[in-house]
Amino acid sequence: MLIGIPKEIKNNENRVALTPAGVHSLVSRGHRVLIESNAGLGSGFT
């Protein structure tokens, strides 16, 4: 399955719908994950 994660659109919203660990879990199960550029930029994940 192809899963897309969009970036936030509200001002001062830093959360993103999926953590790096969540992405890893989905990919390890054979899914493809696409994340929009700069999604979660202020969330603190690197």
C-alpha positions as CSV (number, residue, x, y, z in Angstrom):
1,M,0.0,0.0,0.0
2,L,1.2,3.5,-0.7
3,I,0.8,5.9,2.2
4,G,1.2,9.6,1.9
5,I,1.9,12.0,4.8
6,P,1.1,15.7,4.0
7,K,2.8,18.6,5.8
8,E,0.8,20.7,8.2
9,I,-1.1,23.7,6.9
10,K,-2.1,25.6,10.1
11,N,0.2,28.3,11.5
12,N,2.3,27.1,14.5
13,E,1.4,23.5,13.9
14,N,4.5,21.3,14.3
15,R,3.0,17.9,14.6
16,V,3.1,15.3,11.8
17,A,0.8,12.3,11.3
18,L,3.5,9.7,11.6
19,T,6.8,9.3,13.6
20,P,10.0,7.9,12.2
21,A,9.3,4.7,14.1
22,G,5.9,4.5,12.5
23,V,7.4,4.9,9.1
24,H,9.9,2.1,9.9
25,S,7.1,-0.2,11.0
26,L,5.1,0.4,7.9
27,V,8.0,0.0,5.5
28,S,9.1,-3.2,7.2
29,R,5.7,-4.6,6.5
30,G,6.1,-3.9,2.8
31,H,4.3,-0.6,2.5
32,R,5.6,2.5,0.8
33,V,5.5,5.8,2.7
34,L,5.8,9.2,0.9
35,I,6.3,12.3,3.1
36,E,5.7,15.8,1.8
37,S,8.8,18.1,1.8
38,N,9.1,19.9,5.2
39,A,6.4,17.9,6.9
40,G,6.9,18.1,10.6
41,L,9.9,20.4,10.2
42,G,9.4,21.9,13.7
43,S,8.5,18.7,15.4
44,G,12.0,18.0,16.6
45,F,12.6,14.7,14.7
46,T,15.7,14.5,12.6
